[in-house]
Amino acid sequence: MLEMLKQQYDWVRSVRQHMFAFLEELPPPMLHQPLPEFGRGTIIRTHLHVVDCYQWWLGSFAFMRINEHRNISANDIERADVKYVRERFTEADELVQRFIYEYRDRWYEPIQQDESWQGYPNAPTPLLLLTHTQTHEFHHKGQIVSMARQLGCPPPADDRLGGLFT
């Protein structure tokens, strides 16, 4: 199972690289263009929210370090470009690798939390948390592509953003 999950995450990273290449083609102001009908409002804010999700669920929640979690600041988001987002995802990639290694033999073992985590899942498994962060990323990938379309920059029609079958 360990090798399968590593391979799956490698595919997630590969798809993300295609997204980065697409975003680098967009005019930088477009990355910050408000589209309030989408959950995070801008392409950059949405992409950085995905990084925060990895940090929150796999770092703070799974490693039980709620007090150490720091969302990316509004100031950093406002100044962010694709290079900055890439750097933040490099940190998330390292966290995912550490998470996969830590839980390599315990994918179905619930991660028990104390009462300070009220309002969050009581005892999710590592496999659930990894699945959640990856599906969450793809949910927001769809939003980012839709945002770019609305801003007049449709993604390539050849599924280059998927990148797994080309």
N, C-alpha and C positions, 0 to 999 in steps of 0.2 A: 504494500500500500504506500509506503514511503516514496518509492521511485515513481509511482503513478502520480502522487500529489506534487512531487517536484516537477514532473513533466507538465502537469496541468498548469502549474504556476508559470513555468517557462512559456507556455502558450499565451497566458494572460499578459506576460511581459512583452512578448512579441507583438501582440495586437496593440498594446499600449505604445510601442515604438512607432507603429504606423499612425496612430493618433497624433503623437508628437510631430511626426513629419508633416501631417496635414495642418496642424495648428501653426507650425513654423511658416507655412505658406500664406497664412492670413495676415492682414495688416495688424500690427500690434494694438492699435486702439480698439480694434474689433473684439479683441480678447476681453476687454473691459466694458464693452457696450452693454448697458443694462437691458435685460429682457425679463421684466418682473413676473411674467407668467410662468417662468421656470423656477423651480425650487430654490436655487441659489443665486439666481439673478444675472450672472455673467458666466462666460465660458471659463475664465480663470478661477473664479470663486468656486464654481462647480467642480473643476478638476482638483483643486486643493482640498475641497471637502472630502473627496475620495481618499486622499492621503490621510486626512484626520481620522477617517473611519478605520483605516488599517491601524493607525497608531492607537486609537481608542480601544477597539475590540481585541486586537492581538497583543498590544503592548500593555495598556492600562488594565483592561479587564482580565485577559488570560493570565497575565503575570502579576495581577493583583497590585497594581501601582496607581491607584486612582489619583493620589495626591501629586504624582509626577507628570500627569498629562497636561500638556499645554497646546491648545489650539493654535494654529497659525494666526498671527495677529492681523488685524484689519489693515494696519500700516504695511505689513509685508505683502498682503494680498493686493493692495492698491499699487504697489511697485513691482509686482511679479510679472515675469515674462515666461516663455516656454522653458528657457534654460533653468530658471528657478524651480519651476514645476518638476522638471526632470531631476533636479537635485533632491527635492523632497521625496520623489518616488524612489530614488536610489536608497534613501534612508528606510523607506517602507519595504523595499526589497530585502534589505538586510534584516529587518524585523521579521519578515515572513520566513526567511531562511532559518533564523533563530527559533521561531515558533515551530516550524516543521521539525527541526531537530529536537527541540524540547519535548514535543508531544508525539514523537515518532512511534511509540509503542502504546499510546493511550488515546487513540482517536475517538473512542466511544465512552471514555471515562468522563463523567460530568465534572466540570470545574465549579466547585462549590464556592459561593460567595456569602459573605456575612450580611447582616441587616443594613449596613451602610450602602449597599447597592440596591436599595428599594427602588422599584420601578424598572429594573432591568431583569433579564432572565435570571432565574434562581440558580440553575445548574446546567447551562448549555455544554455540549461536548466541544472539544477542539475542532472536530470535523464540521460541526454546525457553524462555528465562528469563522473558519476558513472559507466555507461555502458562502456564508453571508457577505463577507468582505469582497469576495470575487463577484458575486452576482450584483452587489451594490455598485461596484465599479462599472459593470456593463450597463446597468440601468442608467447611470449618469453619462456613460459614453453615448448612449442613445439620445439623451437630452442635449449633450454638447453638439452632436451632429445636427440635431433639429434646430438648435440655436444658430449654428453656422448657416444652415439653409435659410432661416428667416432673415439673417443678415445679408443674404445674397451671395453666400459662398458655399454652394453645395459640395459635399464630399465627392470624391471620385466615384464614378458609377461602376467601377470594376471590383467593388468590395475590397479595395486595397486596405481599408481600415480594419477589415477582418484579418486579412493577411495570412490566414492559415492554409488557404487552398490555392494560393498563387505561387 
